[in-house]
């Protein structure tokens, strides 16, 4: 395996996941804490195996 193949394999293994939220078009309900909603999004994505590295919401 050459260096480029090893680099590509590592990139697939750890890829950053970024969740963009249009808070103006889809606001957090008044009775909800935005921080808790963010934590729930992170938890669901991790449990579903949809993240392989850093996750930013």
ZAMARGU-4260 file (C-alpha; in steps of 0.2 Angstrom, whole numbers, plus 5000, padded with zeros to 4 digits):
<rodrens>
0) 5000/5000/5000 | 5007/5017/4995 | 5007/5033/5005 | 4992/5040/4995 | 4982/5024/4998
5) 4986/5025/5017 | 4981/5043/5018 | 4965/5040/5009 | 4961/5025/5021 | 4964/5036/5036
10) 4953/5050/5029 | 4939/5038/5027 | 4942/5032/5045 | 4941/5049/5053 | 4930/5061/5044
15) 4923/5077/5052 | 4904/5079/5052 | 4897/5096/5052 | 4878/5099/5055 | 4872/5116/5049
20) 4856/5122/5057 | 4846/5137/5050 | 4840/5143/5067 | 4831/5158/5058 | 4821/5146/5047
25) 4819/5132/5059 | 4820/5140/5077 | 4822/5130/5093 | 4804/5129/5101 | 4803/5141/5115
30) 4801/5127/5128 | 4817/5119/5122 | 4835/5122/5127 | 4846/5124/5111 | 4861/5116/5120
35) 4850/5100/5124 | 4844/5099/5106 | 4862/5100/5100 | 4867/5086/5112 | 4852/5075/5106
40) 4857/5078/5088 | 4875/5073/5092 | 4869/5057/5102 | 4858/5051/5088 | 4871/5053/5075
45) 4884/5044/5085 | 4872/5030/5090 | 4867/5027/5072 | 4886/5026/5067 | 4885/5041/5056
50) 4900/5050/5063 | 4919/5044/5061 | 4928/5058/5069 | 4925/5076/5076 | 4906/5081/5076
55) 4901/5100/5076 | 4883/5106/5077
</rodrens>
